[in-house]
Amino acid sequence: MQFEVTHHTRYLYPDGISLSHHVALVIPRVLPNQQLTWSELEIEPTPAIIRERNDHFGNRATYFAVEGVHRALTLAARSRVTVAPPGVSAATSTPPWEIVGTTFRHDNRGHWSEAEFIHDSPLIQRKPDRTDYARESFPAGRPLLEGVLALTRQIHRDFTFDPTATTVATPLDTVFHMRRGVCQDFAHLLIGCLRSLDLPARYVSGYIETLAPPGMDRLMGADVSHAWVSVFIPGTGWVDVDPTNNLLVSDRHITVAWGRDYSDVSPVRGVVVGSGGHSLEVAVDVVRVGPPL
C-alpha cells in the first residue's frame, strides 16, 4: 500500500506567549516493511531554531523554538509512505511464554535493548491485578504469540471503545476499572499486562487507514492518530498487534514512533513561556494513492 499522510496540529494561545520550545514526532519511520518516499514539515511562525535528529528509540524527532509573541502555533506534516505486510510466524511456532519471561527476568544477555521494555514507565506500571487479568490468556506452556493474540481478543471483548471516557491524562488504573477508553488506553493496558509477565512490550504510535462506509464519500480530516503494541519474540523479533481492532498490524498501519509509553512518543510536546491556557486542533488524513512506483 502507498499512502499520503497529512497531519495538521494547531495550538491557540488567546493571551499570547513569548517563547515556545517543542519536539515533534510526526514523520513516519523507515523500516524493513515501510519506506518513506518524501516528507516535509511546515511550522508557523517560522522557528528561530530548528534541528532534526534521531531520539533514544531511533524515532525521527524535530526540535524547534519559536521566539517572540505569538497566539498560535501551526504544524503541517506531509509524507508519502509505502507499507508492505509484515511477515509474522505462525502463533504456534513461537516459544512458550514462560521461557521468554524467565529469560528476561533472570538473564538479558544479548537482549539489552529489548529488556528496557519490561520495566515500569511513566504511564505504565506492573501490578498484580494486570498479572491476574493476563493469566486467562497465558496458561502454562502456551506459545507466546498465541497468548498475545488471545490477550488482545480478551481486551477487545472486555473493554468498550469510548472517546468520551478518557483523556491523555487518565491513569491506567482508572481505565482498567472503568473498562472503557481509546486506542492509547488499550495499548497501555496490553503493555502493562505483558510487562507484568516479564514480557517485553513497547508502545507504537502512527496512523491507520480508515475507509468510508459503502456509498458514502470519505471525509477529509476523519482519520486520527492511532496506537498499538509491539511485543518481542525471541527468534522472530518484534511483532505488532492492534488491541483496539483485535488484529495483527497490517499494511494499513503506518508506524511513526515507538517508546515505553505515550509520554515518549506524543506527536508534539514542549514548554511555553506565557500565561493563560490553550486549545488544540488536530486533523489527520491518510489517503491511499495506489501501488508503489
Contacts in CASP RR format, 6 or more apart in sequence:
PFRMAT RR
TARGET T0000
AUTHOR 0000-0000-0000
METHOD contacts of the structure
MODEL  1
MQFEVTHHTRYLYPDGISLSHHVALVIPRVLPNQQLTWSELEIEPTPAII
RERNDHFGNRATYFAVEGVHRALTLAARSRVTVAPPGVSAATSTPPWEIV
GTTFRHDNRGHWSEAEFIHDSPLIQRKPDRTDYARESFPAGRPLLEGVLA
LTRQIHRDFTFDPTATTVATPLDTVFHMRRGVCQDFAHLLIGCLRSLDLP
ARYVSGYIETLAPPGMDRLMGADVSHAWVSVFIPGTGWVDVDPTNNLLVS
DRHITVAWGRDYSDVSPVRGVVVGSGGHSLEVAVDVVRVGPPL
1 82 0 8 1.000
1 83 0 8 1.000
1 84 0 8 1.000
1 209 0 8 1.000
1 251 0 8 1.000
1 252 0 8 1.000
1 288 0 8 1.000
1 290 0 8 1.000
2 37 0 8 1.000
2 80 0 8 1.000
2 81 0 8 1.000
2 82 0 8 1.000
2 83 0 8 1.000
2 288 0 8 1.000
2 289 0 8 1.000
2 290 0 8 1.000
2 291 0 8 1.000
2 292 0 8 1.000
3 80 0 8 1.000
3 81 0 8 1.000
3 82 0 8 1.000
3 83 0 8 1.000
3 207 0 8 1.000
3 209 0 8 1.000
3 254 0 8 1.000
3 286 0 8 1.000
3 287 0 8 1.000
3 288 0 8 1.000
3 289 0 8 1.000
4 78 0 8 1.000
4 79 0 8 1.000
4 80 0 8 1.000
4 285 0 8 1.000
4 286 0 8 1.000
4 287 0 8 1.000
4 289 0 8 1.000
5 28 0 8 1.000
5 77 0 8 1.000
5 78 0 8 1.000
5 79 0 8 1.000
5 80 0 8 1.000
5 81 0 8 1.000
5 207 0 8 1.000
5 254 0 8 1.000
5 284 0 8 1.000
5 285 0 8 1.000
5 286 0 8 1.000
5 287 0 8 1.000
6 76 0 8 1.000
6 77 0 8 1.000
6 78 0 8 1.000
6 283 0 8 1.000
6 284 0 8 1.000
6 285 0 8 1.000
6 287 0 8 1.000
7 26 0 8 1.000
7 75 0 8 1.000
7 76 0 8 1.000
7 77 0 8 1.000
7 78 0 8 1.000
7 207 0 8 1.000
7 225 0 8 1.000
7 267 0 8 1.000
7 282 0 8 1.000
7 283 0 8 1.000
7 284 0 8 1.000
8 74 0 8 1.000
8 75 0 8 1.000
8 76 0 8 1.000
8 77 0 8 1.000
8 281 0 8 1.000
8 282 0 8 1.000
8 283 0 8 1.000
8 284 0 8 1.000
9 26 0 8 1.000
9 74 0 8 1.000
9 75 0 8 1.000
9 76 0 8 1.000
9 77 0 8 1.000
9 267 0 8 1.000
9 268 0 8 1.000
9 280 0 8 1.000
9 281 0 8 1.000
9 282 0 8 1.000
10 72 0 8 1.000
10 73 0 8 1.000
10 74 0 8 1.000
10 75 0 8 1.000
10 280 0 8 1.000
10 281 0 8 1.000
10 282 0 8 1.000
11 72 0 8 1.000
11 73 0 8 1.000
11 74 0 8 1.000
11 268 0 8 1.000
11 278 0 8 1.000
11 279 0 8 1.000
11 280 0 8 1.000
12 71 0 8 1.000
12 72 0 8 1.000
12 278 0 8 1.000
12 279 0 8 1.000
12 280 0 8 1.000
12 281 0 8 1.000
13 70 0 8 1.000
13 71 0 8 1.000
13 72 0 8 1.000
13 73 0 8 1.000
13 272 0 8 1.000
13 274 0 8 1.000
13 276 0 8 1.000
13 277 0 8 1.000
13 278 0 8 1.000
14 71 0 8 1.000
14 276 0 8 1.000
14 277 0 8 1.000
14 278 0 8 1.000
15 71 0 8 1.000
15 274 0 8 1.000
15 275 0 8 1.000
15 276 0 8 1.000
15 277 0 8 1.000
16 69 0 8 1.000
16 70 0 8 1.000
16 71 0 8 1.000
16 274 0 8 1.000
17 69 0 8 1.000
17 70 0 8 1.000
17 71 0 8 1.000
17 272 0 8 1.000
17 273 0 8 1.000
17 274 0 8 1.000
18 67 0 8 1.000
18 68 0 8 1.000
18 69 0 8 1.000
18 273 0 8 1.000
18 274 0 8 1.000
19 65 0 8 1.000
19 66 0 8 1.000
19 67 0 8 1.000
19 68 0 8 1.000
19 272 0 8 1.000
19 273 0 8 1.000
19 274 0 8 1.000
20 65 0 8 1.000
20 66 0 8 1.000
20 70 0 8 1.000
20 73 0 8 1.000
20 270 0 8 1.000
20 271 0 8 1.000
20 272 0 8 1.000
20 273 0 8 1.000
21 63 0 8 1.000
21 64 0 8 1.000
21 65 0 8 1.000
21 270 0 8 1.000
21 271 0 8 1.000
21 272 0 8 1.000
22 63 0 8 1.000
22 64 0 8 1.000
22 65 0 8 1.000
22 66 0 8 1.000
22 73 0 8 1.000
22 268 0 8 1.000
22 269 0 8 1.000
22 270 0 8 1.000
23 55 0 8 1.000
23 61 0 8 1.000
23 62 0 8 1.000
23 63 0 8 1.000
23 64 0 8 1.000
23 268 0 8 1.000
23 269 0 8 1.000
23 270 0 8 1.000
24 41 0 8 1.000
24 61 0 8 1.000
24 62 0 8 1.000
24 64 0 8 1.000
24 75 0 8 1.000
24 77 0 8 1.000
24 267 0 8 1.000
24 268 0 8 1.000
25 55 0 8 1.000
25 59 0 8 1.000
25 60 0 8 1.000
25 61 0 8 1.000
25 62 0 8 1.000
25 205 0 8 1.000
25 256 0 8 1.000
25 257 0 8 1.000
25 265 0 8 1.000
25 266 0 8 1.000
25 267 0 8 1.000
25 268 0 8 1.000
26 41 0 8 1.000
26 62 0 8 1.000
26 75 0 8 1.000
26 77 0 8 1.000
26 256 0 8 1.000
26 267 0 8 1.000
26 268 0 8 1.000
27 36 0 8 1.000
27 39 0 8 1.000
27 41 0 8 1.000
27 60 0 8 1.000
27 62 0 8 1.000
27 77 0 8 1.000
27 79 0 8 1.000
27 256 0 8 1.000
28 34 0 8 1.000
28 36 0 8 1.000
28 39 0 8 1.000
28 79 0 8 1.000
28 81 0 8 1.000
28 206 0 8 1.000
28 254 0 8 1.000
28 255 0 8 1.000
28 256 0 8 1.000
29 36 0 8 1.000
29 58 0 8 1.000
29 59 0 8 1.000
29 60 0 8 1.000
29 255 0 8 1.000
29 256 0 8 1.000
29 257 0 8 1.000
30 36 0 8 1.000
31 255 0 8 1.000
33 83 0 8 1.000
33 84 0 8 1.000
33 85 0 8 1.000
33 86 0 8 1.000
33 87 0 8 1.000
33 251 0 8 1.000
34 81 0 8 1.000
34 82 0 8 1.000
34 83 0 8 1.000
34 84 0 8 1.000
34 254 0 8 1.000
34 255 0 8 1.000
35 81 0 8 1.000
35 82 0 8 1.000
35 292 0 8 1.000
36 79 0 8 1.000
36 80 0 8 1.000
36 81 0 8 1.000
37 79 0 8 1.000
37 80 0 8 1.000
37 81 0 8 1.000
37 82 0 8 1.000
38 79 0 8 1.000
38 80 0 8 1.000
39 77 0 8 1.000
39 78 0 8 1.000
39 79 0 8 1.000
39 80 0 8 1.000
40 77 0 8 1.000
40 78 0 8 1.000
40 79 0 8 1.000
41 62 0 8 1.000
41 75 0 8 1.000
41 76 0 8 1.000
41 77 0 8 1.000
41 78 0 8 1.000
42 74 0 8 1.000
42 75 0 8 1.000
42 76 0 8 1.000
42 77 0 8 1.000
43 50 0 8 1.000
43 64 0 8 1.000
43 66 0 8 1.000
43 73 0 8 1.000
43 74 0 8 1.000
43 75 0 8 1.000
44 72 0 8 1.000
44 73 0 8 1.000
44 74 0 8 1.000
45 66 0 8 1.000
45 68 0 8 1.000
45 70 0 8 1.000
45 73 0 8 1.000
46 66 0 8 1.000
47 64 0 8 1.000
47 65 0 8 1.000
47 66 0 8 1.000
48 65 0 8 1.000
48 66 0 8 1.000
48 67 0 8 1.000
49 63 0 8 1.000
49 64 0 8 1.000
49 65 0 8 1.000
50 62 0 8 1.000
50 63 0 8 1.000
50 64 0 8 1.000
50 65 0 8 1.000
51 62 0 8 1.000
51 63 0 8 1.000
51 64 0 8 1.000
52 60 0 8 1.000
52 61 0 8 1.000
52 62 0 8 1.000
52 63 0 8 1.000
53 61 0 8 1.000
53 63 0 8 1.000
54 60 0 8 1.000
54 61 0 8 1.000
55 61 0 8 1.000
57 257 0 8 1.000
57 258 0 8 1.000
57 259 0 8 1.000
57 264 0 8 1.000
57 265 0 8 1.000
59 256 0 8 1.000
59 257 0 8 1.000
59 258 0 8 1.000
59 259 0 8 1.000
59 265 0 8 1.000
60 257 0 8 1.000
66 73 0 8 1.000
75 268 0 8 1.000
80 289 0 8 1.000
81 254 0 8 1.000
82 292 0 8 1.000
83 251 0 8 1.000
83 252 0 8 1.000
83 253 0 8 1.000
83 254 0 8 1.000
84 251 0 8 1.000
85 250 0 8 1.000
85 251 0 8 1.000
86 239 0 8 1.000
86 240 0 8 1.000
86 248 0 8 1.000
86 249 0 8 1.000
86 250 0 8 1.000
86 251 0 8 1.000
88 145 0 8 1.000
88 236 0 8 1.000
88 239 0 8 1.000
88 248 0 8 1.000
89 145 0 8 1.000
89 233 0 8 1.000
89 236 0 8 1.000
91 143 0 8 1.000
91 145 0 8 1.000
91 146 0 8 1.000
91 147 0 8 1.000
91 149 0 8 1.000
92 143 0 8 1.000
92 146 0 8 1.000
93 143 0 8 1.000
94 143 0 8 1.000
94 144 0 8 1.000
94 145 0 8 1.000
94 146 0 8 1.000
94 233 0 8 1.000
94 236 0 8 1.000
95 143 0 8 1.000
95 144 0 8 1.000
95 233 0 8 1.000
95 234 0 8 1.000
95 235 0 8 1.000
96 141 0 8 1.000
96 142 0 8 1.000
96 143 0 8 1.000
96 144 0 8 1.000
97 138 0 8 1.000
97 141 0 8 1.000
97 142 0 8 1.000
97 143 0 8 1.000
97 144 0 8 1.000
97 147 0 8 1.000
97 197 0 8 1.000
97 199 0 8 1.000
98 140 0 8 1.000
98 141 0 8 1.000
100 144 0 8 1.000
100 198 0 8 1.000
100 199 0 8 1.000
100 233 0 8 1.000
100 234 0 8 1.000
101 197 0 8 1.000
101 198 0 8 1.000
101 199 0 8 1.000
102 198 0 8 1.000
103 111 0 8 1.000
103 234 0 8 1.000
104 111 0 8 1.000
104 114 0 8 1.000
104 115 0 8 1.000
104 118 0 8 1.000
104 198 0 8 1.000
104 199 0 8 1.000
104 200 0 8 1.000
105 118 0 8 1.000
105 198 0 8 1.000
108 114 0 8 1.000
108 115 0 8 1.000
111 200 0 8 1.000
111 232 0 8 1.000
111 234 0 8 1.000
114 200 0 8 1.000
114 232 0 8 1.000
115 200 0 8 1.000
116 200 0 8 1.000
116 260 0 8 1.000
117 195 0 8 1.000
117 200 0 8 1.000
117 201 0 8 1.000
117 202 0 8 1.000
117 232 0 8 1.000
117 259 0 8 1.000
117 260 0 8 1.000
118 195 0 8 1.000
118 198 0 8 1.000
118 199 0 8 1.000
118 200 0 8 1.000
118 201 0 8 1.000
119 126 0 8 1.000
119 195 0 8 1.000
120 126 0 8 1.000
120 195 0 8 1.000
121 260 0 8 1.000
121 261 0 8 1.000
121 263 0 8 1.000
121 264 0 8 1.000
122 260 0 8 1.000
122 261 0 8 1.000
122 263 0 8 1.000
123 172 0 8 1.000
123 188 0 8 1.000
123 261 0 8 1.000
123 262 0 8 1.000
123 263 0 8 1.000
124 172 0 8 1.000
124 188 0 8 1.000
124 191 0 8 1.000
124 192 0 8 1.000
124 195 0 8 1.000
124 203 0 8 1.000
124 260 0 8 1.000
124 261 0 8 1.000
125 172 0 8 1.000
125 192 0 8 1.000
126 192 0 8 1.000
126 195 0 8 1.000
126 196 0 8 1.000
127 173 0 8 1.000
127 192 0 8 1.000
127 196 0 8 1.000
128 196 0 8 1.000
129 176 0 8 1.000
130 176 0 8 1.000
130 189 0 8 1.000
130 192 0 8 1.000
130 193 0 8 1.000
130 196 0 8 1.000
131 193 0 8 1.000
131 196 0 8 1.000
131 197 0 8 1.000
133 154 0 8 1.000
133 176 0 8 1.000
133 193 0 8 1.000
134 151 0 8 1.000
134 193 0 8 1.000
134 194 0 8 1.000
134 196 0 8 1.000
134 197 0 8 1.000
136 150 0 8 1.000
136 154 0 8 1.000
137 147 0 8 1.000
137 148 0 8 1.000
137 150 0 8 1.000
137 151 0 8 1.000
137 153 0 8 1.000
137 154 0 8 1.000
138 147 0 8 1.000
138 150 0 8 1.000
138 151 0 8 1.000
138 197 0 8 1.000
142 150 0 8 1.000
144 199 0 8 1.000
144 231 0 8 1.000
144 233 0 8 1.000
145 231 0 8 1.000
145 233 0 8 1.000
145 236 0 8 1.000
145 239 0 8 1.000
148 194 0 8 1.000
148 231 0 8 1.000
148 239 0 8 1.000
148 241 0 8 1.000
149 241 0 8 1.000
149 248 0 8 1.000
151 190 0 8 1.000
151 193 0 8 1.000
151 194 0 8 1.000
152 190 0 8 1.000
152 241 0 8 1.000
152 242 0 8 1.000
152 243 0 8 1.000
152 246 0 8 1.000
152 247 0 8 1.000
153 246 0 8 1.000
155 186 0 8 1.000
155 189 0 8 1.000
155 190 0 8 1.000
155 243 0 8 1.000
156 186 0 8 1.000
156 243 0 8 1.000
156 244 0 8 1.000
156 245 0 8 1.000
156 246 0 8 1.000
158 179 0 8 1.000
159 175 0 8 1.000
159 179 0 8 1.000
159 180 0 8 1.000
159 181 0 8 1.000
159 185 0 8 1.000
159 186 0 8 1.000
159 189 0 8 1.000
160 179 0 8 1.000
160 180 0 8 1.000
160 181 0 8 1.000
161 180 0 8 1.000
161 181 0 8 1.000
161 182 0 8 1.000
161 183 0 8 1.000
161 186 0 8 1.000
161 244 0 8 1.000
162 180 0 8 1.000
162 181 0 8 1.000
162 182 0 8 1.000
163 181 0 8 1.000
163 182 0 8 1.000
165 178 0 8 1.000
165 180 0 8 1.000
165 181 0 8 1.000
165 182 0 8 1.000
166 174 0 8 1.000
166 175 0 8 1.000
166 178 0 8 1.000
166 180 0 8 1.000
166 181 0 8 1.000
166 182 0 8 1.000
166 184 0 8 1.000
166 185 0 8 1.000
168 184 0 8 1.000
168 262 0 8 1.000
168 266 0 8 1.000
170 181 0 8 1.000
170 185 0 8 1.000
172 185 0 8 1.000
172 188 0 8 1.000
172 189 0 8 1.000
172 192 0 8 1.000
175 181 0 8 1.000
175 185 0 8 1.000
175 188 0 8 1.000
175 189 0 8 1.000
176 189 0 8 1.000
182 244 0 8 1.000
183 226 0 8 1.000
183 227 0 8 1.000
183 228 0 8 1.000
183 243 0 8 1.000
183 244 0 8 1.000
184 227 0 8 1.000
184 262 0 8 1.000
186 227 0 8 1.000
186 243 0 8 1.000
186 244 0 8 1.000
187 203 0 8 1.000
187 204 0 8 1.000
187 227 0 8 1.000
187 228 0 8 1.000
187 229 0 8 1.000
187 243 0 8 1.000
187 244 0 8 1.000
187 262 0 8 1.000
188 203 0 8 1.000
188 261 0 8 1.000
188 262 0 8 1.000
189 243 0 8 1.000
190 201 0 8 1.000
190 229 0 8 1.000
190 241 0 8 1.000
190 243 0 8 1.000
191 201 0 8 1.000
191 202 0 8 1.000
191 203 0 8 1.000
191 229 0 8 1.000
191 261 0 8 1.000
192 201 0 8 1.000
194 200 0 8 1.000
194 201 0 8 1.000
194 229 0 8 1.000
194 231 0 8 1.000
195 201 0 8 1.000
199 231 0 8 1.000
199 232 0 8 1.000
200 231 0 8 1.000
200 232 0 8 1.000
201 229 0 8 1.000
201 230 0 8 1.000
201 231 0 8 1.000
201 232 0 8 1.000
202 229 0 8 1.000
202 230 0 8 1.000
202 238 0 8 1.000
202 258 0 8 1.000
202 259 0 8 1.000
202 260 0 8 1.000
203 227 0 8 1.000
203 229 0 8 1.000
203 258 0 8 1.000
203 259 0 8 1.000
203 260 0 8 1.000
203 261 0 8 1.000
203 262 0 8 1.000
203 264 0 8 1.000
203 265 0 8 1.000
204 227 0 8 1.000
204 228 0 8 1.000
204 229 0 8 1.000
204 230 0 8 1.000
204 240 0 8 1.000
204 255 0 8 1.000
204 257 0 8 1.000
204 258 0 8 1.000
204 259 0 8 1.000
204 265 0 8 1.000
205 225 0 8 1.000
205 226 0 8 1.000
205 227 0 8 1.000
205 256 0 8 1.000
205 257 0 8 1.000
205 258 0 8 1.000
205 262 0 8 1.000
205 265 0 8 1.000
205 266 0 8 1.000
205 267 0 8 1.000
206 225 0 8 1.000
206 226 0 8 1.000
206 227 0 8 1.000
206 253 0 8 1.000
206 254 0 8 1.000
206 255 0 8 1.000
206 256 0 8 1.000
206 257 0 8 1.000
207 223 0 8 1.000
207 225 0 8 1.000
207 226 0 8 1.000
207 253 0 8 1.000
207 254 0 8 1.000
207 256 0 8 1.000
207 284 0 8 1.000
207 286 0 8 1.000
208 223 0 8 1.000
208 226 0 8 1.000
208 242 0 8 1.000
208 245 0 8 1.000
208 252 0 8 1.000
208 253 0 8 1.000
208 254 0 8 1.000
208 286 0 8 1.000
209 223 0 8 1.000
209 252 0 8 1.000
209 254 0 8 1.000
209 286 0 8 1.000
209 288 0 8 1.000
210 222 0 8 1.000
210 223 0 8 1.000
210 286 0 8 1.000
211 218 0 8 1.000
212 218 0 8 1.000
212 219 0 8 1.000
212 222 0 8 1.000
220 283 0 8 1.000
220 285 0 8 1.000
221 283 0 8 1.000
221 284 0 8 1.000
221 285 0 8 1.000
222 285 0 8 1.000
223 284 0 8 1.000
223 285 0 8 1.000
223 286 0 8 1.000
224 282 0 8 1.000
224 284 0 8 1.000
225 267 0 8 1.000
225 282 0 8 1.000
225 284 0 8 1.000
226 242 0 8 1.000
226 244 0 8 1.000
226 253 0 8 1.000
227 244 0 8 1.000
227 262 0 8 1.000
228 240 0 8 1.000
228 241 0 8 1.000
228 242 0 8 1.000
228 243 0 8 1.000
228 244 0 8 1.000
228 249 0 8 1.000
228 253 0 8 1.000
229 240 0 8 1.000
229 241 0 8 1.000
229 242 0 8 1.000
229 243 0 8 1.000
230 238 0 8 1.000
230 239 0 8 1.000
230 240 0 8 1.000
230 241 0 8 1.000
230 258 0 8 1.000
231 238 0 8 1.000
231 239 0 8 1.000
231 241 0 8 1.000
232 238 0 8 1.000
232 239 0 8 1.000
233 239 0 8 1.000
239 248 0 8 1.000
240 248 0 8 1.000
240 249 0 8 1.000
240 253 0 8 1.000
240 255 0 8 1.000
241 247 0 8 1.000
241 248 0 8 1.000
241 249 0 8 1.000
242 248 0 8 1.000
242 249 0 8 1.000
242 253 0 8 1.000
254 286 0 8 1.000
256 265 0 8 1.000
256 267 0 8 1.000
257 264 0 8 1.000
257 265 0 8 1.000
258 264 0 8 1.000
258 265 0 8 1.000
259 265 0 8 1.000
267 282 0 8 1.000
272 278 0 8 1.000
END
